[in-house]
Amino acid sequence: MNMHLSPHDPEIRAQLERDAADAAAEVDARRRQKRRNWLIFGAIMIAVAAFIGFLLMKVNAPKPSAAPSGPPVVSVMVPGNVLVSDRVSAVGSISARRDMPVGVAGEGGMISAIRAEAGQFVGRGQVLAEIDSAVQRAQLQQLQASVVQADADARLAQSELDRAQALVARGFISKADIDRRTATRDSARARVNVAQAQVREMQERINRLAIRAPEAGLVLQRMVEPGQVVSPGSGALYRIAAGGQMELRAKVAEQDMPQLAVGQTATVTPVGSSSTYAGTVWLLEPVIDPQTRLGMARVQLPAASDLRAGGFANVVIDGVQALRPRVPQSAILSDNGESHVFIINSQDVVEKRPVTTGTISQQGVAITSGLSGTEKVVVSAGAFLRPGEKVKPALKAAPAEAPAAPQAAPAAAAPAKAG
């Protein structure tokens, strides 16, 4: 017999309710267990972090420092005075010491030949270019023919005069005829001289059609081409550096000009070149530019391939020599654009001393004002020192003065003989 269970049966409904309640209780228990697990994990992580922080604090805790035993020890030196040159640095342009423009000296014409190029050394009187002289040479031949004609007339006049003088004693010719024949002879001779002078004039005109170098030197520029028609108003056709000598026209600050003098040595370095050239100051121009406040020092240079007219170069001029204190670069500090050093006075107290620096070299920095050379100067003026601080100076010997090695210029850059 089949039995059908109905959800409306009280026992079944009660069983279903108990099952639902058990399932809900089980889900709730799982949630509580999961929450407890997260709380336990978080507590463990907090404990670990606290432990690590404790260890770090223990490691980084400041150790008790030892009580200071006295004032800090500072290295000092007495610089004394050494003979240094006040070097003056400047820039300028390279040019020929004597730049000679060469133009047309005669009547001009068409250029028929070019005999010299830029960069070539030429001798005095050497032909640089030639102007066509066909017309002038034809005129010269005509004038030479007139000389022959005048000379023939002069010889004829002299012969007639000689015959007349032979007959005057016999009374055949009067004294007046002799005078006329003498005048004719003298006039013929004068015409010969005029014709010869005209020939010489034409020869000089032809010679001036050859454009020649006025002096030996280096051709800097050629500004003429074959077939070009030139005249005295055409301007310069060539530019020549007389003797091949070059110079640097250095622009020097007005306050540095009193330190310079004619004859001082200089070292010139063209821009873009690693070569240096020895030079000599040969002229200090007496005028200061009122706009730029710069003076001009002209430094004589040798003839060299790197020294091209119009190029720029740096120059260091060895100025006036004087006895000055010299300290290491580490001893100098800058503050608001002013330089100063620290010195230690007789009470071993730090003092700040403003100074004016001069020439900088491998041996140190020359002091032009602010030190006498007898002070105790702090060798390394670090920021740890303060004016008024009590220190313990440790004297350090000043470096021995090394003899300056002569600066040898390249073989091609030997100074040229002054002109």
Secondary structure as the mmCIF struct_conf table of DSSP 4:
data_model
#
loop_
_struct_conf.conf_type_id
_struct_conf.id
_struct_conf.beg_label_comp_id
_struct_conf.beg_label_asym_id
_struct_conf.beg_label_seq_id
_struct_conf.end_label_comp_id
_struct_conf.end_label_asym_id
_struct_conf.end_label_seq_id
TURN_TY1_P TURN_TY1_P1 PRO A 7 HIS A 8
BEND BEND1 ASP A 9 ASP A 9
HELX_RH_AL_P HELX_RH_AL_P1 PRO A 10 ASN A 60
BEND BEND2 ALA A 61 ALA A 61
HELX_LH_PP_P HELX_LH_PP_P1 PRO A 62 PRO A 68
BEND BEND3 GLY A 70 PRO A 71
HELX_LH_PP_P HELX_LH_PP_P2 PRO A 72 PRO A 72
STRN STRN1 VAL A 73 MET A 77
STRN STRN2 VAL A 82 ALA A 96
BEND BEND4 ARG A 97 ARG A 98
STRN STRN3 ASP A 99 VAL A 102
BEND BEND5 GLY A 106 GLU A 107
STRN STRN4 GLY A 109 ILE A 114
TURN_TY1_P TURN_TY1_P2 ALA A 118 GLY A 119
STRN STRN5 PHE A 121 VAL A 122
TURN_TY1_P TURN_TY1_P3 ARG A 124 GLY A 125
STRN STRN6 VAL A 127 ILE A 131
HELX_RH_AL_P HELX_RH_AL_P2 ALA A 134 VAL A 168
TURN_TY1_P TURN_TY1_P4 ALA A 169 GLY A 171
BEND BEND6 PHE A 172 ILE A 173
HELX_RH_AL_P HELX_RH_AL_P3 LYS A 175 ARG A 208
TURN_TY1_P TURN_TY1_P5 LEU A 209 LEU A 209
STRN STRN7 ALA A 210 ARG A 212
BEND BEND7 PRO A 214 ALA A 216
STRN STRN8 GLY A 217 ARG A 222
TURN_TY1_P TURN_TY1_P6 PRO A 226 GLY A 227
STRN STRN9 VAL A 229 VAL A 230
HELX_RH_3T_P HELX_RH_3T_P1 PRO A 232 SER A 234
BEND BEND8 LEU A 237 LEU A 237
STRN STRN10 TYR A 238 ALA A 242
TURN_TY1_P TURN_TY1_P7 GLY A 243 GLY A 244
STRN STRN11 MET A 246 ALA A 253
HELX_RH_3T_P HELX_RH_3T_P2 GLU A 254 GLN A 259
TURN_TY1_P TURN_TY1_P8 VAL A 262 GLY A 263
STRN STRN12 THR A 265 PRO A 270
TURN_TY1_P TURN_TY1_P9 VAL A 271 GLY A 272
STRN STRN13 TYR A 277 LEU A 284
BEND BEND9 PRO A 286 PRO A 286
TURN_TY1_P TURN_TY1_P10 PRO A 290 THR A 292
STRN STRN14 LEU A 294 LEU A 301
TURN_TY1_P TURN_TY1_P11 SER A 305 ASP A 306
TURN_TY1_P TURN_TY1_P12 ALA A 309 GLY A 310
STRN STRN15 PHE A 312 ARG A 324
STRN STRN16 ARG A 326 VAL A 327
HELX_RH_3T_P HELX_RH_3T_P3 GLN A 329 ALA A 331
STRN STRN17 LEU A 333 ASP A 335
TURN_TY1_P TURN_TY1_P13 ASN A 336 GLY A 337
STRN STRN18 GLU A 338 ILE A 344
TURN_TY1_P TURN_TY1_P14 SER A 346 GLN A 347
BEND BEND10 ASP A 348 ASP A 348
STRN STRN19 VAL A 349 VAL A 349
STRN STRN20 VAL A 350 SER A 361
TURN_TY1_P TURN_TY1_P15 GLN A 362 GLN A 363
STRN STRN21 GLY A 364 SER A 369
BEND BEND11 GLY A 370 GLY A 370
BEND BEND12 GLY A 373 GLY A 373
BEND BEND13 GLU A 375 GLU A 375
STRN STRN22 LYS A 376 VAL A 378
BEND BEND14 VAL A 379 SER A 380
TURN_TY1_P TURN_TY1_P16 ALA A 383 PHE A 384
TURN_TY1_P TURN_TY1_P17 PRO A 387 GLY A 388
STRN STRN23 LYS A 390 LYS A 390
STRN STRN24 LYS A 392 LEU A 395
HELX_LH_PP_P HELX_LH_PP_P3 ALA A 397 ALA A 400
HELX_LH_PP_P HELX_LH_PP_P4 ALA A 402 PRO A 406
HELX_LH_PP_P HELX_LH_PP_P5 ALA A 408 PRO A 410
HELX_RH_3T_P HELX_RH_3T_P4 ALA A 411 ALA A 413
HELX_LH_PP_P HELX_LH_PP_P6 ALA A 414 ALA A 418
#
